[in-house]
């Protein structure tokens, strides 16, 4: 019944336009007829009616609005390619219209969604040329970085971020933090480890330099960027700790190795705990799992430490030493389990499952034979949009 009323209204508008074609409001009547047809779910008729305005009255003030309306109709019916085409048509035909900015943003989003990256970047660059002083300009420019990252064009990402940081020095902290982190990721992908670490450290330093009130205002994508950078700093220490073997020809060498490993473990623990403190579920899971791995690796190393040479000729003393090392390793493994459980509990609570949560689950099954948990159906979070705040973990690649 509601649809019938809209169709009746559309018919009245069309009748008015047909009877008074030269009246100033006849184009308004055609436009309103199209709107009524769309409300009545007669999409094809609505599209045809809007096209009539563009074809017959291309210079009328409603013509660009009709083009935008066609794009919106396609958008609302999930025909994103057609929607993009009409938004782009609006910008090309009526570049100075007030709807051109929104049309460019929509077109860019949909082109990116469809994997049409070249056209998406072209739309974003067109927006930046037309509206260089708009508050959204830094975010729009960052969207180009996201697209280049999606294409794994790592040198271009670095160049784009470098230009971005220079151009938008007064940009919001949330945008700057993401840009800095993306540079670190791109450098790491190019195996430029030293430069990547500098970029990750700069991301963390910029965050730390913010006043508390600005930190509290950061959005989730920015928090994720800082956490990811900090996480990558922790990975360096973790790898260094795992490479230290508690073995040697003399007791002094073994003792020094133990000391070195414990020192680096302190840095590992401190770094990952700071990552956890950001409170981003994905990075809480990742950091907790890696911290659990660090403790597990330390426990294995302690348990397998060679018996000191001074005890090797005394069986009872040798057995006592091994027993002490086993007891110490058991205590350390408890710390590993605490962190693995935190990772898995976070994943279950927030429904955020990824490689790290799976690693934590496997580790718990290995270390805790009494664990009776049943594996659930897991849907992994994915980065649906550049500002979605759902990180793609390095371990997932």
Secondary structure as UniProt FT lines:
FT   HELIX           2..19
FT   TURN            20..22
FT   TURN            24..25
FT   HELIX           26..39
FT   TURN            40..41
FT   HELIX           43..56
FT   TURN            58..59
FT   TURN            61..62
FT   HELIX           63..76
FT   TURN            77..78
FT   HELIX           80..93
FT   TURN            95..96
FT   TURN            98..99
FT   HELIX           100..113
FT   TURN            114..115
FT   HELIX           117..130
FT   TURN            132..133
FT   TURN            135..136
FT   HELIX           137..150
FT   TURN            151..152
FT   HELIX           154..167
FT   TURN            169..170
FT   HELIX           173..189
FT   TURN            190..191
FT   HELIX           193..209
FT   HELIX           212..216
FT   HELIX           220..243
FT   HELIX           251..277
FT   HELIX           281..303
FT   HELIX           309..311
FT   TURN            312..313
FT   HELIX           315..350
FT   HELIX           355..367
FT   TURN            369..370
FT   TURN            386..387
FT   HELIX           394..396
//
